[in-house]
Structure formats: structure tokens, C-alpha cells
Amino acid sequence: MPHLELSLALVLVIATLCQWLAWRVRLPAILFLLLAGLVAGPVSGWLQPDAVFGDLLMPLVSLSVAIILFEGSLTLDFAEIRGVGRVVQRMITIGALVTWVIVATATHYIFDFSWQVSALFGAVVIVTGPTVIVPMLRSVRPTRKVANILRWEGIAIDPIGALMAVMTYEFILVSTDQPAFGHVLALFLETLAVGTVSGIAAGFLLGRLLTRNWLPEYLHNIATLCLVLLSFSAANAVAHESGLLAVTVMGMWLANQRDVDIHPILNFKEHLSLLLISVLFVVLAARIDLGQLADIGWKALVLLAVLQLVARPAKVLVSTLGLDVSWRERGLLAWIAPRGIVAAAISALFADSLVAVGYSEAALLVPLTFTVIIGTVVLQSATARPLARLLGVSEPSPRGFLIVGANAFSRAVAQALKEHDFRCVLADSSREDIRAARMAGLETYYGNPVSEHAEIHLDLAGIGGLLAMSRQRYVNVIAAIHYRQDFGERRIFRLASDLTRRKAEKHQVTQGYQGSQLFGEDITYGEVMTRVNRGWEIRSTRLTEEFGWEQYRARNGEDCLPLFVIDGKGWITPFTEGGDLAPTAGCTVLALVPDDTVANGAAGSGAAGDGMADKMAADKGLT
């Protein structure tokens, strides 16, 4: 027992260290988790999962995969899929089928596998997944169009690919028991029906529990976990191996119910899935037989080449044919497609079952899948960035801002920067503020900008700095700390709050973690909101040799709050406390200045709050 306890604790520590290392070097964590598992298992012999976990290993893997698939399917909102364009729709449908056929055919002839096992492997490696795509996109920094296609493909193909793999697996099992086609079709349809009905029933029940307030809020996550595991187990009890289909359908059902708020559940499941993914990769990699890896040797490299150089380009070509995608964009799309957790977990889950029913070659599914994962992640991580530059589809140096807070002042700032071709994304958990920003035609992210959901869904292409300007002080501080690694300490800026000004120094967060204070020593959130409420506007002025910075200050005097300077090369810098900005000829100054009608006394003053600010801003074209 002490050995078991120590092994479990060390696996958790190793998994956490791998996640931390991946965060530091900005590479997919899957790479470090796999390498750690190989070292802990077949290389050193320290971790032997079958001996440590015994008969509980595969049931635990099954339950973990069920939770991971449920969490992935919670992101499959059909309305969002319809909105990402025909390219993504084709890639997750026709393109997925093309990949399936090419990989299955290549596997059959290269390894001499049966058509059944080859078809299953083809379905398994369809999935890319956001857990590997998103970190790679941050490193590669392709154009927004390419980044959006790859990101949404990873999100959408995760549950769809898993569903295709489950259906293929079910078909293989029923065809083994009943060789007659009629019986095979009947059992397959039974499995499909049980999984679908179980998933819809569980999703409907959970939706009722949440919307009717039949459970206290603190039990929502526990009840969700219980229903996921119950649906999975009950479906398996009725129809063999229909549980994975059930939890996938359950997640999709909930994701598309407009009256069910899944965000709290999704946040919990994201953290749980992160833990399970990390542990699973270490444990499953530790089970790999180095002898099997040696056996597949050069054949695995040939299959990897087919996957990278034939299957992926063919998928992209079919998916983009006749659409507005340049050949340069197609070239990068055809190169980036790393495989992730779903492929590894499903291959491990199905391999033993297929070996038990007579498909001996299925024992090679796990090492073959892991070889594909390592090969695609390593190859594409090392080459995608230079390829993007060579093709001319990489983003220039990121100049835009992630703006935390979508209040009236933040919207005015985003609008002004947008007019100067700086990309800005407003992130906020206030539905009203986000709605106002969207009505103004601004880019938004509805949610916590430091959540796991944001890690996957928040598109930071072209974004190189943070403006923390939320009315909630703690949100600004957390965002500043969180994004230091992404943008660098010098590109983190925050607007001081009135509460911070009144606090003693010993109660404040160290300045180095909060970033530079925006706009001046005495400028706070309340101060800028008061000016916006009074009708002040953000205006831009280009300095010349005849009208320089001194003349600008003299003309505007105290009735002017300088906000940003855009130099002649297009770089933008905010005014900050203690800063020494001295704009020169050719620079453009953005400042918050009184509206002419306000200066003439025609407009009322006062601080009616964000509601009044929204109305006045809308009247003046700020939102």
C-alpha cells in the first residue's frame, strides 16, 4: 500500500512538473508528459502501471476517457460551428473522411493489419484537439484566418473524431460476434441507439436539475460528474461499449441547450480533464513496450510520412477547393495537425479489447499512436514557425491589445485603436458590457480571460499587450500576473482603482506583478469614467515640425488626458505613471478630451455611472 500511495503521488508530481515546463517553454504539454512516461516506465522500470493499479487500470482509464470526451463535447455548440465558415465545416466532415480512408489504407498495406484494425486506427488519428493546437499557434503566430481555421478545427474535431472512432470500434465488436451482415447491422444500430438515448436522457435530466434549481449550486459539479459516470456505465451495461457514445451525446446535448448555463460546469470539467489528461499520458506512456516500438520502427516513420505529406494535404485540398483560401494559407494548413490526448486514450482503451476478441495486431495500436503523437508534435513544433514565415502567412510583430473590462471607457479605447488598425479584444464577464461592445462592432470574449476556457477559445493572434481596465481590481491584478508570460512585463498595463489608492502599501500587490500604471499617477478608473460620463471623447492628433508636443500641451492644457502615442513606424505606447514619453514630429497622440458641446456648457455634467456613459457614448458614436 505505501508503494501504491507513493506511486500515485509521484505520478501527480511528474504530471504537474510537465505541465509547468510546457507553460515555461510554450510547447504542448503532451510532449513532456509522453517523454516522462517513457522514462518512468519502459526506460527506468520505476513505474509499472499494470502492477500498481492491477485490474482497476482499464476501468479507471475508461472512466477518465468518458470525462474527457464529455468535457470536449461540451464545447461543440452547433451555432458556433455554423459560424466559423465553410472551410472548418468541410474539414470536420469531408476532410475527416478523406483522412480516415487514406490512413486506414496506408496502415493496412504498410503493417499488414486487418481492415478492421486499420479502419479503427484511421479513425483514431483523425483527432487533433485544442490541447495541442493552441500552444502551437501561440508559438507559430499564423495569420488570424489560418489560426481561426486550425483552432476551430481542433475544437470541433475532438468530439466528432472520438465519435467516429467509437462507432468504428462498435462495428468491429458486433461484426466479430455476429458475422452475418444483418446481425452486425442490428447490433450496431442497437449500440448506436442505446448510446444516443442514454446521452440525451442524462443531458435532459441534468439540464432540468440545473434550470429548475432542484440542486444547490455547490452540488452542480458533483451531480454532473455522477450523471456522466452513471450514463457511461449504464449504457455499457445495456449495450457493450456504448458508454463513450452516451457521454459524447450528453455533452453535445447540454452545449446546445440555450436555457442551460454550462460555464460553471465547463470550468470544473476543464480542471478535472487537465488532471486526468496529465495522469493518463504518464501512465499510458509507461505501459509502452520498447520492443514493440522497435518492431514498428521504420514502418511507423513511413506511416507518419503518409499522414504528414499525403493525408493532411489531401484533406486541406478537398476542404478548401473553390473557397477563398490562398495556396500559401493552404500550405500552412496542410502542415499543422498535431495529434493529442483523445487519440492516445482511445487507442489504449480499445487495444486490449480487440486483442481479447482475436485481433492480435491491435496490440501495436498504442505504440503506433504514441509514435504519431510524438512525431507530429516534435516535427511541427520545430518547423511550423519558419514555414509560416517562408510562406508569408505569419502575423507581423503583434501590436494589438487584450483589454480586460468592456466598460464604456474600454469600449471607447478599443474603438479608437481599431480606427488606427490595432486589433483589440475586449474580455469581460459582464453580459451587458459585452453586448454593448458587440453592438459597436468590437471583438469580444465573454468570460474570465484567465480561465481554461479562455486558454483554448480566446484568439490572441496579433495581440501583444494587456490593458487591464476592469472595474474589478482583483480581475486586473490576476490578468496582469497571468499574461506576463505571454506578453512580457513591459507590455502589461493596468488602470488604477480608487480602492487601491486608499489602501496602505502593505495591503497592495507588488507593482512588478501589476504592470505599469496607465495614464498618470492620479488617474483611476473612477476618474476616467467620470470624464466619459461628462461626454469626453478620444481624439487623435498628428504632430508635425510646426505643431509639436509642446504646442500640443500648451493648446490643450489641463483639459486633456493623453492616452497613447503611435510613432512613425506604427508602434503604439501608452502614457504611464513615471513614463518619459516625448512624442516627436510624425507621431500621433490619442487623448481623452472634452467634447466641444461640453466645453461650451451645452452638455450636462455628472457621474450617472456606466448606464449614462453607455447612452452618451452611443449618441456620440463611441460605441
WOPE-V799682 format. One record per pair of residues at least 24 apart in sequence whose ideal C-beta (glycine too) atoms are under 8 Angstrom apart, sorted by the first residue. I is the first residue (numbers start at 1). GAP is how many residues later the second one is. Records with the same first field share a line. If there is no record, write none. Layout:
# WOPE-V799682
I: GAP, GAP
This chain:
# WOPE-V799682
3: 49
4: 48
7: 40, 45
8: 44
10: 37
11: 29, 36, 268, 271, 272
12: 267
14: 26, 268
15: 260, 263, 264, 266, 267
16: 262
18: 260, 264
19: 255, 259
22: 113
23: 462
24: 461
26: 109, 112, 113
27: 108, 109, 112, 350, 354
28: 103, 104, 107, 108, 310, 312, 349, 353
29: 102, 106, 249
30: 101, 102, 251, 310, 311, 343, 347
31: 343, 346, 347, 350
33: 244, 245, 248, 249, 252
34: 247, 251, 336, 339, 340
35: 250
36: 246, 249
37: 244, 245, 246, 247, 248, 249, 251
38: 247, 248, 250
40: 242, 246
41: 244, 245, 246, 247
42: 244, 246, 247, 248
43: 247
47: 235, 236, 239
48: 238
49: 234, 235, 237, 238
50: 237
53: 230
57: 226
58: 291, 294
61: 219, 222, 223, 284, 287, 288
62: 170, 181, 287
63: 166, 169
64: 212, 215, 216, 281
65: 179, 215, 280, 281, 284
66: 162, 163, 166, 177, 178, 181
67: 158, 161, 162, 180, 202, 205, 206, 209
68: 205, 208, 209, 212, 273, 274, 277
69: 90, 93, 175, 178, 179, 182, 273
70: 158, 177, 178, 180, 181, 199
71: 180, 195, 198, 199, 201, 202
72: 57, 86, 87, 90, 179, 201, 270
73: 85, 86, 174, 175, 176, 177, 178, 179, 182
74: 177, 180, 181, 188, 191, 192, 195
75: 80, 83, 84, 180, 191, 381, 382
76: 79, 80, 82, 83, 84, 175, 176, 179, 180
77: 178, 179
78: 178
79: 177
80: 72
81: 71, 75
84: 64, 65, 68, 72
85: 64
86: 237
87: 62, 232, 233, 236, 238
88: 61, 64, 65, 68
90: 228, 229, 230, 233
91: 58, 62, 66, 224, 225, 228
92: 61, 64, 65, 68
94: 224, 225
95: 220, 221, 223, 224
96: 30, 61, 64, 65, 68, 219
98: 213, 216, 217, 220
99: 26, 27, 212, 213, 215, 216
100: 26, 64
102: 204, 208, 209, 212
103: 200, 203, 204, 208
106: 197, 200, 201, 204, 205
107: 196
110: 189, 192, 193, 196
111: 185, 188, 192, 250, 253, 257
112: 249
113: 248, 251
114: 245, 247
116: 56, 59, 243
117: 55, 237, 242, 244, 245, 248
119: 49, 53
120: 45, 48, 49, 52, 230, 234, 242, 245
121: 226, 244, 247, 248
123: 38, 41, 42, 44, 45
124: 37, 41, 219, 222, 223, 226, 241, 245
125: 182, 214, 218, 244, 247
126: 31, 35, 38, 39
127: 30, 31, 34, 35, 38, 212, 213, 215, 216
128: 25, 26, 29, 30, 209, 210, 211, 212
129: 25, 28, 29, 210, 211, 212, 213, 214
130: 24, 25, 28, 326
131: 146, 209, 210, 325
132: 206, 207, 208, 245
133: 203, 205, 207
134: 321, 322
136: 200, 202, 244, 245, 248
137: 324
138: 322, 348
139: 242, 245, 246
140: 196, 244, 245, 248, 254
141: 244, 247, 253, 254, 257, 320
142: 190, 194, 246, 251, 252, 253, 319
143: 186, 250, 251, 252, 318
144: 251, 279, 315, 317, 318
145: 184
146: 183, 186, 187, 247
147: 312, 314
148: 311, 313
149: 184
150: 183, 186
151: 305, 306, 308
155: 301, 302
158: 184
159: 89, 92, 93
161: 181
162: 82, 86, 180, 184
163: 82, 85
165: 181, 185
166: 29, 75, 78, 79, 82, 180
167: 25, 78
169: 72, 181, 184, 185
170: 71, 72, 75
172: 182, 187
173: 67, 68, 180, 184
176: 181, 182
190: 49
191: 48, 49, 50, 51, 54
192: 50, 53
193: 46
194: 41, 44, 45, 48, 52
195: 40, 44, 47, 48, 49, 50, 51, 53, 54
196: 49, 50, 53
198: 33, 36, 37, 40, 44, 45, 48, 51, 52
199: 32, 36, 46, 47, 48, 49, 50, 51, 52, 53, 54
200: 49, 50, 53
201: 30
202: 25, 26, 28, 29, 44, 48
203: 46, 47, 48, 49, 50, 51, 54
204: 49
206: 44, 48
207: 46, 47, 50, 52, 53
210: 50, 51
211: 48, 49
217: 47
220: 44, 45
221: 43, 44, 47, 48
224: 41, 44, 45
225: 47
241: 112
263: 184, 190
266: 187
267: 184, 185, 186
270: 181, 182, 183
271: 181
274: 178
277: 64
280: 61, 64, 65
281: 60, 63
284: 60, 61, 64, 82, 86
285: 85
287: 61, 79
288: 78, 79, 82
289: 78
292: 71, 72, 75
293: 74, 78
295: 69
296: 68, 71, 72, 75
300: 67, 68, 71, 72, 75
301: 74
303: 65, 69
304: 67, 68, 71, 72
307: 65, 69
308: 27, 29, 67, 68, 71
312: 25
326: 67
328: 63, 64, 65
329: 62, 64
331: 56, 60, 62
332: 52, 55, 56, 59, 61
335: 45, 48, 49, 52
336: 44, 48
337: 39, 43
338: 35, 38, 39, 42, 43
339: 30, 33, 34, 37, 38
340: 33
343: 26, 29, 30
344: 25, 26, 29
395: 66, 67
397: 67
398: 62, 63, 64, 65, 66, 67
399: 24, 63, 65, 171, 172, 173
400: 24, 25, 62, 63, 64, 65
401: 24, 62, 63, 64, 65, 66
402: 25, 47, 56, 58, 61, 63, 64, 65, 81
403: 24, 63, 64, 66
404: 24, 45, 62, 63, 64, 65, 66, 71, 72, 75
405: 28, 63, 64, 65, 66, 67, 70, 71
406: 24, 27, 28, 30, 31, 38
407: 26, 62, 63, 64, 122, 203, 206
408: 28, 121, 124, 125, 202, 205, 206, 209, 214, 215
409: 60, 116, 119, 120, 123, 204
410: 57, 59, 60
411: 25, 26, 29, 31, 206, 211, 212
412: 120, 125, 126, 205, 210, 211
413: 54, 56, 125, 150
414: 28, 29
415: 25, 27, 123, 207, 208
416: 122, 124, 147, 174
417: 147, 155, 173
418: 24
419: 121
420: 120, 146, 152, 168, 170
422: 150
423: 38, 39, 40
425: 33, 34, 35, 38
427: 27, 31
428: 42
433: 177
436: 178, 187
437: 186
439: 184
440: 182, 183
448: 27
449: 30, 33
450: 28, 29, 32, 33
460: 26
463: 24
464: 27
465: 26, 27, 28
466: 25, 26, 27, 28, 49
467: 26, 27, 28, 51, 107
468: 24, 25, 26, 27, 46, 47
469: 25, 26, 49, 56
471: 26, 54
473: 24, 26, 27
476: 38
477: 32, 36, 37
480: 33, 34, 35
481: 32
484: 29, 31
489: 26
490: 26
492: 24
493: 24, 25, 81, 83
494: 24
495: 24, 28, 29, 30, 33
496: 27, 28, 29
497: 27, 28, 29
498: 26, 27, 28
500: 24
516: 58, 60, 61, 63
517: 59, 60
518: 45, 56, 57, 58, 59
519: 42, 43, 44, 55, 56, 57, 58
520: 41, 55, 56, 57
521: 56, 57
523: 38, 54
528: 33, 64
529: 78, 80, 81, 84
530: 77
531: 30, 61, 63
532: 60, 81, 84, 85
533: 72, 73, 74, 75, 76, 79, 80, 83
534: 60, 64, 69, 71, 72, 73
535: 59, 60, 62, 63, 68, 81, 85
536: 25, 56, 57, 58, 59, 62
537: 55, 56, 58, 83, 85
538: 25, 52, 53, 54, 55, 84
539: 51, 52, 54
540: 48, 49, 50, 51
541: 47, 48, 50
542: 44, 45, 46, 47
543: 40, 41, 42, 43, 44, 45, 46
544: 41, 42
545: 40
548: 36, 37
549: 33, 34, 35, 40
552: 31, 37
556: 35, 37
559: 34, 35, 40
560: 31, 32, 33
561: 30, 31, 32
562: 27, 28, 29
563: 27, 28, 29
564: 25, 26
565: 24, 25
566: 24
595: 25
